[in-house]
Amino acid sequence: MRSQRLTLLALATTLGLTLTACGGDQAAAPYDDGVIKIGTDGSTQVHEAFLKEAEAAGIEVELVEFTDYNQPNAALTSGDLDMNWFQHGAFLADYRNNSGEDIVPIGSTSIYPLGLYSERYESLDQIKEGDEIAVPNDAINLARALLLLESAGLVQFTSDTTAPSELDVDTEASKVRVTPVSAEQTVLSLSSTAGAVVNNTFLSRADIDPNTALYSDGEDTENALPYVNFFAATGANKDDETLHQVADLFHTDAVLAAEQAETKDTAVSLDIPQDELIQVVDQYAEDLQK
């Protein structure tokens, strides 16, 4: 049995690990040094609970923290990581389209609902015709925000799409006006607009309770599946039994309890078969190219 020593590495720069120039085909074999290295986008009580579960299972794990979303996938394909744990299907689909790298889901974790917040109104039905709603302007979060507003009955599209941009919004048929801003500006926009769709990262920084959302998406929303988060590995390692065992640790009682405490009972944990996750990513990647 492997040593039960666990290490949490916090990297101070956005460059993170020193990445090699080799492509995915030249990446090192998984955990060839006896340690499973997992890239993450932060360190939370959920990560700490996960580490304890790995220790109890006798698996040596290093969580490698990145501050730049562009780095964990690059580190995975270079062989510096064995898995990463930070992204959902829409993000991976967009990354694969742009990079050509073969990265696939290993095991699902949760959906973290995206919400519409307001300092002006207390319910969705108070929103008036012509009100302005701020949304994040990066392509993936913009698409999700627009789908959220469509589901809430606030916008309509000119045609069916699973990856809309502001150009797809039917302005005459929609109840509200949509204003894309940088994701970090959505919280600040709450003081000057009728509402804003705010990413979970910025909710915690602004001390906004996710339960105060006027409307949010989740696993019961038609378009939510591309936003299921998961552990990912290279295509060459997608069937590795130990990597699957590690991903399954997320669904232990201790980790799920830590997640509910951290997200104030808003996270929706989902145990989706790998083949279904792969299908969701593949389909979204095709949709993005239309």
Secondary structure, DSSP 8 states (H G I E B T S, - for coil): ------EEEE-SSTT-S---S--GGG---TTTTS-EEEEES---HHHHHHHHHHHHTT--EEEEE-SSTTHHHHHHHHTS-SEEEEEEHHHHHHHHHHH---EEEEEE-EE---EEE-SS-SSGGG--TT-EEEEE-SHHHHHHHHHHHHHTTS--BSS--SS--GGGB-TTT-SSEEEEE-GGGHHHHTTTSSEEEE-HHHHHHTT--GGG-SEE--TTSTT-GGG-EEEEEEGGGTT-HHHHHHHHGGGSHHHHHHHHHHHTT--EE----HHHHHHHHHHHHHHHT-
